[in-house]
Amino acid sequence: MDLFRSYRLIETDDGYDLILYIDTNMNDVEFAEEFSKIDDDNKKRLNKNIIDYIREKFPNIKINMVKVMAGTILLASFMMTSPVVAHAAETPTSSITSTQSAYNYNIRVAINGTLQTFSNPPFIYDNTTYVPLYDLGKAIGGSVWWNNTSNTVGINKNDNMIAFVRGSGLARVNGVQKKMPPSIVIDGVTYAPLRFIAENLGYNVELNSSTQTVNVTSPSANNTSSYTVVAGDSLWKIANKYGITVDSLKKANNLTGDIIYPGQVLVIPAITGTAPAPSAPPAAEKPPADNTKWPDVTYIVQPGDTATSIARKFGVPVQQVMKYNYMDENEWLDAGEKIAISGYAPRVYTVTPGQDKAPQRRGTAVDWYLEGQYLIKRGDTFTIVDVDTGKQFRAKMIGGYNHADIEPLTVSDTNIMKSLFGTWKWSPRAVVIYHNGVNIAASLSGMPHGVDTVENGVNGHFDLYLKNSTSHSSSTSKVYIQEHQNMVMKAAGK
């Protein structure tokens, strides 16, 4: 049986991109997870298969890039650094290499005059400056989203929306298709062409060749000062600090929503005329003590949605959307999750923060949808206790809406976690989450997969289930989900 069941050629300006589809009997997600574990020898064999395939099928065609797919899942992508010649004598794997060897990291990026420190450094490739898209979104106060199933990412800022398939040379800007220097994915991080993204979001971009700095400025950045957001800040607090309105602060920074991030640099517009008196913060309406029913109007979040865009869609204040869904100002939404519009989302209160003084090997089984998702949130760090051994390590929640996606916090935490499983595997273990003085019964799988955000010695994140948690994918085995629920009950002592 051939390794590749089909292919597709996409014409580019100076040749073709080749998409190869793997022949597999597994579902796309399961195969992608297994594929991520192949060792260096198998990678070399894959490279040789690709070279041989190109020699046989396309001996006279210039191939610039090769992408390997399992259904809709991108498994790997390669830049062709030299043409493949039929019956060449040299080692075949030399023709396909990571593009990283061609990157020039001698470039800096400044936004509105502030030099940026990204979690992954920007670089120049093919005379184009690339930056990590997620970090760029945080730096300019935009929202970045991704859809692993369709391999699509996007960034929204003010009324501008850009979306593209990772690795593609085309993007949609406010629904209109445009040519774009192809994005690059390295170790799961999406790098986007800075000039294309910034200019289509309304920014000015200039290169200072003497300092090797790309300066990105918003039109409103002239005659202004800046402010770096710290933990606990809100737009209302910052506006009052400088005697300006929240609307003027949002306009100066092209913000469509009210979410800001620690470390984000905001432009403070110059005050003209008499500054308005500071406004009072909105009064907080107390949610019901126990609520298990959804309100009449609900909504399923779509890729690229923000609290502001959803509020605009339904004609309600953005504060109402955040309030009814128990959202903090620094939270954002996950595509696919259900949110409340006309009243409070279901929530119950069976545990109280501070009720426990230390981590324990037994926890309370709390329903993920009714309570758990509000007790641990994206960005939270907490202690995980293994029920069987009592071993502990620290972890961070990086996302998830049907269950929590977590990563060990450090290399040391990763080593402790791996010692529990022996080798990385899907079979879950009973654990307890200790967070904000509460011990919560949970179940943790030991297979890294998908998005990776923490430098901790392992690539990917892990599934953490609470009572009634389920998978993000409809194709996930029911047996796997039930195994998690069994471990949650064990962690609760039942």
C-alpha positions, -999 to 999 in steps of 0.1 A, spaced: 0 0 0 13 35 -9 20 58 20 2 87 2 -33 80 -10 -37 112 -30 -21 146 -36 -30 182 -47 -8 207 -65 -13 244 -59 2 268 -84 23 297 -69 41 326 -85 73 306 -91 62 269 -90 39 247 -70 30 237 -34 24 200 -30 -1 186 -5 2 149 3 -26 130 20 -15 101 43 -34 68 39 -46 58 74 -75 38 89 -75 59 121 -95 91 125 -76 123 117 -71 134 153 -59 101 166 -35 97 137 -21 132 142 -15 124 179 4 92 170 23 109 142 36 135 166 55 108 184 76 95 156 114 96 162 142 110 141 148 78 121 112 77 111 113 113 101 142 106 78 123 77 63 93 100 57 116 126 40 129 99 17 93 87 9 85 123 0 116 127 -22 109 94 -40 73 104 -45 82 137 -61 109 121 -83 83 96 -96 53 119 -100 67 153 -107 102 150 -122 99 183 -142 79 204 -118 94 229 -93 80 222 -59 85 250 -33 67 235 -3 54 201 8 25 197 33 16 163 47 -20 159 58 -42 134 75 -77 145 63 -80 181 74 -51 179 100 -17 193 90 10 168 102 41 184 88 53 210 63 86 213 46 102 240 24 121 226 -6 156 242 -4 167 227 -37 150 210 -66 145 172 -66 163 156 -95 154 122 -108 179 95 -99 201 120 -80 231 104 -63 231 126 -32 214 116 0 177 123 -6 169 137 28 193 166 21 167 182 -2 141 187 25 150 207 56 134 228 81 133 264 69 147 275 103 183 273 88 173 301 65 159 324 91 176 357 101 169 366 137 187 400 135 155 420 137 136 438 164 100 450 166 87 482 182 50 490 186 41 526 192 77 533 202 80 504 227 104 476 219 87 443 221 99 411 238 80 382 223 79 347 238 94 335 205 118 358 186 108 374 153 128 366 122 133 375 86 127 349 59 125 355 22 128 393 28 97 392 51 96 399 88 77 372 107 63 374 143 44 350 165 8 359 158 -5 353 193 21 376 208 14 403 182 -23 401 191 -15 406 228 9 435 220 -17 455 200 -47 446 221 -63 424 194 -78 390 197 -62 359 181 -82 327 175 -74 293 159 -93 263 147 -72 231 148 -97 211 128 -96 235 98 -60 245 105 -72 282 104 -60 311 125 -70 347 126 -66 381 143 -92 407 150 -86 443 159 -113 470 160 -135 463 129 -108 445 110 -106 408 107 -79 387 91 -80 349 87 -59 324 69 -50 287 67 -16 281 82 10 278 55 -13 293 28 -3 323 6 -39 337 8 -58 354 35 -93 369 40 -93 405 51 -128 415 62 -141 387 40 -120 397 9 -94 373 -3 -58 388 -6 -24 374 -14 -2 371 17 34 359 23 27 323 36 27 319 74 52 296 90 46 271 118 75 261 140 69 238 170 32 246 169 38 284 169 22 303 140 45 331 127 27 356 104 41 382 80 42 414 102 38 441 75 8 423 59 -10 418 93 -2 452 107 -11 473 77 -44 454 71 -52 462 108 -47 499 101 -11 503 114 18 520 98 50 499 93 85 513 87 119 496 88 148 514 104 177 496 86 204 513 108 190 497 140 173 467 123 140 476 139 105 474 124 85 502 138 47 496 140 26 526 149 -11 533 150 -24 565 134 -34 578 169 1 573 184 13 609 176 15 633 205 6 606 230 21 589 260 20 552 268 11 530 297 21 493 305 -8 473 318 -3 456 352 -23 428 369 -56 442 383 -59 470 357 -90 477 338 -98 502 310 -119 521 335 -91 523 361 -66 535 335 -89 560 319 -97 575 353 -59 576 361 -52 598 331 -85 618 332 -98 605 299 -128 585 288 -129 548 283 -141 553 247 -111 576 239 -87 551 254 -102 523 233 -102 544 202 -66 553 206 -56 516 208 -81 503 183 -98 482 209 -131 466 202 -135 450 236 -127 457 272 -101 429 276 -65 440 283 -34 420 294 -6 425 319 24 437 300 3 452 272 14 487 262 -15 511 257 -14 545 239 -27 573 262 -43 599 240 -35 636 246 -62 655 265 -80 682 246 -102 707 264 -116 699 298 -113 663 309 -146 647 319 -152 637 355 -143 601 362 -173 578 357 -185 554 384 -179 517 377 -210 498 367 -231 484 396 -227 446 400 -259 426 399 -258 395 422 -263 363 403 -287 336 416 -273 313 444 -280 281 424 -291 280 388 -292 249 366 -311 263 336 -300 283 306 -318 315 298 -341 319 268 -314 334 246 -280 316 242 -252 315 216 -225 291 203 -193 310 200 -178 310 164 -141 314 154 -131 351 157 -160 360 180 -153 384 209 -175 395 238 -178 429 220 -188 414 186 -213 391 202 -228 420 222 -231 440 190 -248 410 172 -275 409 199 -277 446 206 -267 444 243 -239 459 263 -206 440 263 -207 442 302 -239 422 301 -223 394 281 -194 392 305 -216 394 336 -240 367 325 -211 344 318 -191 352 349 -162 365 328 -133 385 340 -119 414 320 -89 394 308 -108 364 296 -117 355 260 -140 330 245 -135 296 229 -150 287 196 -177 261 201 -186 270 237 -222 279 247 -227 313 264 -257 330 279 -272 362 264 -305 371 281 -297 359 317 -271 341 338 -255 309 326 -261 279 348 -239 278 379 -240 262 414 -219 266 445 -210 234 463 -175 245 474 -162 277 489 -128 292 481 -105 289 512 -124 260 527 -93 238 525 -59 247 540 -36 224 520 -36 200 491 -52 166 498 -55 132 481 -93 134 481 -114 162 465 -149 172 459 -166 161 427 -179 194 411 -197 195 378 -175 210 352 -202 230 334 -221 241 365 -192 250 387 -157 236 377 -151 259 347 -156 289 370 -132 276 397 -103 270 373 -99 293 343 -75 299 315 -42 313 328 -47 299 363 -19 279 379 -26 253 406 -13 222 423 -21 187 411 -20 158 435 -18 122 423 -43 102 444 -23 69 443 12 82 452 6 116 468 31 132 444 25 168 435 33 192 407 23 226 394 3 231 362 -12 259 342 -46 259 324 -41 271 288 -76 267 275 -105 244 270 -143 246 273 -155 210 276 -126 201 298 -94 219 309 -63 218 287 -32 221 310 6 221 309 31 214 336 46 247 347 83 238 346 106 210 334 107 198 370 69 196 371 70 177 338 94 152 352 72 146 382 41 142 360 59 117 337 71 96 366 34 90 374 27 76 340 60 59 332 57 68 296 33 93 280 0 75 274 -37 84 272 -48 62 301 -59 87 328 -51 88 365 -71 100 395 -58 134 407 -69 163 429 -67 200 419 -58 223 447 -66 259 438 -77 289 458 -82 268 490 -104 241 473 -96 205 466 -114 193 434 -116 157 422 -103 153 387 -88 129 361 -55 136 341 -44 118 309 -7 114 302 -5 121 264 9 155 252 -9 167 221 -20 199 203 -11 234 213 21 240 233 26 273 251 50 266 281 87 259 280 86 228 302 104 200 285 75 185 267 56 196 235 18 198 238 -8 199 265 -28 174 285 -65 166 291 -78 174 326 -114 162 332 -138 171 361 -172 155 368 -193 154 335 -164 169 314 -164 156 279 -141 159 248 -137 188 225 -141 164 195 -172 144 187 -150 116 174 -134 109 208 -139 74 221 -168 71 247 -146 46 265 -119 72 270 -144 97 283 -158 71 307 -123 62 320 -119 99 330 -152 99 348 -142 67 367 -110 84 378 -129 115 389 -151 94 412 -120 76 425 -104 110 433 -137 119 452 -134 87 472 -163 70 456 
